[in-house]
Amino acid sequence: MILENLMEFYNSHRGGINGALAGVVIAVLILVLGFFKILFIAIFAIAGYYIGKKIHEDKDYIKNFLDRILPPGTYR
C-alpha cells in the first residue's frame, strides 16, 4: 500500500524529484571535491558524450576527423 502510494507520487512528480536529487548530488560533489574538479569532470563527460554520439552516428568519424587534421594517409 505504502509502496504504491510512493510510486504514484513519484510518477506524478518525476521531474521535480529527479531535479532535486541531481541538485543534491552535484552540491555534495562540489563540497567534497571542489568546484574546479567537478568542472573538469563535467567537461570531460560532455566531451565523451559528444564523441561517443558522433561515433555512433558515423562509424568513420575518427577516420574522417584525422583526415581533416593530419595529412591524408599519415595514420594508416
LODRENMAR-360361 format. One line per 8 residues: their letters; for each residue y, x, z of N, C-alpha, C. Coordinates in pm, whole numbers, plus 32768, in hexadecimal, padded with zeros to 4 digits. Atoms other than C-alpha are relative to their C-alpha. Layout:
a	Y,X,Z,Y,X,Z,Y,X,Z; ... $
END
This chain:
milenlme	7F89,8052,8000,8000,8000,8000,807E,8057,8000; 7F8A,7FAA,7FF7,80F8,810F,8064,800C,8056,7F83; 7FFE,7FAD,8079,8093,81EB,7F3E,8032,7FB0,7F89; 7FD3,8055,8070,80C8,80CA,7E4D,8098,7FE9,8007; 7F70,8013,7FF0,8224,808B,7EDD,804C,8080,7FDC; 7FBF,7F81,8021,827B,81FD,7EC2,8000,8019,7F69; 8008,7FED,8091,8202,820B,7D58,8060,7FA2,7FB7; 7FA3,805F,803D,82CB,80D4,7D03,8090,802F,8011 $
fynshrgg	7F79,7FCC,7FE6,8402,8169,7DA6,801C,8079,7FA8; 7FEE,7F89,8053,83CC,82B4,7CF1,8014,7FD9,7F6E; 7FF5,8028,808D,839A,820B,7BA0,8086,7FBD,7FE1; 7F80,8042,8019,84DB,8142,7BC8,8077,805E,8013; 7F94,7FA1,7FE7,85AA,8271,7C39,7FD8,808F,7FD6; 8039,7F7F,8027,84FB,838D,7B7F,8069,8069,7FE1; 7F99,7F9E,8026,8631,8435,7AEF,804B,8037,8078; 7FB7,7FD5,7F8A,86EC,8441,7C38,7FAC,8058,805C $
ingalagv	8059,7FB3,7FA9,85C1,84C0,7CFD,7FE4,8089,7FC4; 801A,7F80,8041,856D,85CE,7BFF,807C,8058,8000; 7F84,7FB4,7FFD,86D9,8639,7BEC,801D,8038,808A; 7FEB,7FD1,7F77,86F4,864F,7D66,7F9F,8070,8023; 8062,7F96,7FE5,85B4,871C,7D7D,8023,8080,7FB5; 7FD8,7F89,804C,862A,8807,7C6B,8079,8043,8042; 7F8C,7FC9,7FBC,8776,8831,7D20,7FDB,8049,8080; 802B,7FBF,7F84,86C9,8882,7E69,7FB8,8083,7FE2 $
viavlilv	8049,7F85,8023,85E1,897F,7DC3,8062,806C,7FD2; 7F9E,7F9E,802F,8705,8A2B,7D12,8054,8033,8073; 7FAF,7FD7,7F8D,87D4,8A30,7E53,7FB2,8061,805A; 8050,7FA7,7FAC,86B7,8ACC,7F1A,7FEB,8086,7FBC; 8011,7F82,8048,8678,8BCF,7E0B,807F,8055,8004; 7F82,7FB7,7FFB,87E8,8C2E,7E05,8015,803B,808C; 7FF0,7FCE,7F78,87ED,8C4F,7F81,7FA0,8073,801D; 8065,7F9A,7FE3,86AE,8D20,7F87,8012,807B,7FA7 $
lgffkilf	7FFB,7F90,805F,86D7,8DF7,7E4E,808D,802E,7FDE; 7F78,7FDE,8027,884B,8DEE,7E06,8021,7FC8,7F77; 7FD2,8042,807A,891B,8D61,7CEC,7FDF,8050,7F83; 8010,7FB2,807A,8902,8E82,7BF6,7F6D,8013,7FDB; 808F,7FF9,801E,8788,8EA2,7C15,7FD0,7F7D,7FC0; 8024,8081,803A,8765,8D2F,7BD0,8039,7FF2,7F73; 7FC3,8002,8085,8856,8D4E,7AAA,7FAE,8053,7F9E; 8053,7FA9,8052,8783,8E6F,7A22,7F7E,7FB9,7FDA $
iaifaiag	807C,8048,801A,8644,8DA1,7A42,8019,7F8C,7F9F; 7FE1,8072,8057,86EA,8C73,799E,801B,802C,7F71; 7FE3,7FCF,8088,8769,8D3F,7876,7F7F,8024,7FB8; 807E,7FDB,8041,860F,8DCD,7831,7FA5,7F88,7FEB; 804F,807A,8015,856A,8C78,785F,8032,7FB5,7F85; 7FC8,8044,8074,8658,8BE0,7761,7FE1,804C,7F80; 8021,7FAF,8076,8622,8D02,7670,7F6C,7FF1,7FDD; 808F,8012,8019,84A8,8CE0,7697,7FE2,7F79,7FC4 $
yyigkkih	8012,8087,8038,84BB,8B6B,7656,802C,7FFE,7F6E; 7FCB,8000,8088,858F,8BA3,751E,7FA2,804A,7FA0; 8059,7FB2,8056,84AC,8CB1,7490,7F7A,7FB8,7FEE; 807E,8049,8009,8372,8BEA,74E1,800A,7F86,7FA6; 7FEC,8076,8055,8400,8AB4,743B,8009,8029,7F6E; 7FF4,7FD2,808B,845D,8B78,7302,7F79,802D,7FC9; 8083,7FD2,802E,8303,8C19,72EE,7FA4,7F89,7FE9; 8053,8077,8011,825D,8AC7,731B,8024,7FB5,7F7F $
edkdyikn	7FD4,8046,8078,832E,8A31,7201,7FE2,804F,7F82; 8012,7FAA,8074,830C,8B5B,7114,7FAB,8077,8028; 805D,7F95,7FD9,81DF,8C41,7134,802E,8089,7FD2; 7FCF,7F80,8033,828F,8D52,706A,808C,8021,8034; 7F79,7FEC,7FCA,83CA,8D4A,7141,801A,8092,8022; 7FEB,7F74,7FD6,839B,8EA8,71D2,8007,805A,7F85; 7FFE,7FB0,807B,834B,8F3C,707C,8084,7FEF,7FB7; 7F82,8019,8044,847D,8E98,6FE0,8076,803B,804E $
fldrilpp	7F96,7FC8,7FAD,8558,8F00,7105,8005,8098,7FF2; 8003,7F6E,8010,84E6,906B,70EA,802D,8029,7F74; 7FCF,7FE3,8088,8524,9060,6F71,8098,7FFA,7FF8; 7F6E,800A,8001,868C,8FFA,6FB9,8043,8076,8046; 7FBC,7F96,7FB4,86D5,910E,70B6,7FCF,808C,7FDD; 8035,7F7E,8027,85FB,922A,7031,7FF4,8005,7F66; 801A,7FF8,8090,85CE,92AF,6ED1,7F77,7FC4,7FE3; 8080,8043,801C,84B8,91E3,6E2C,7F8C,8063,7FF8 $
gtyr	8078,7FAE,8003,835C,9273,6E5D,7FFB,806B,806A; 7FFD,7F95,7F9D,83BE,9357,6F7F,7F94,7FEF,806A; 805C,8017,7F92,82DB,92B8,7083,7F72,7FE3,7FD5; 8088,801F,8031,81A9,927D,6FA8,7FAD,807B,7FF6 $
END
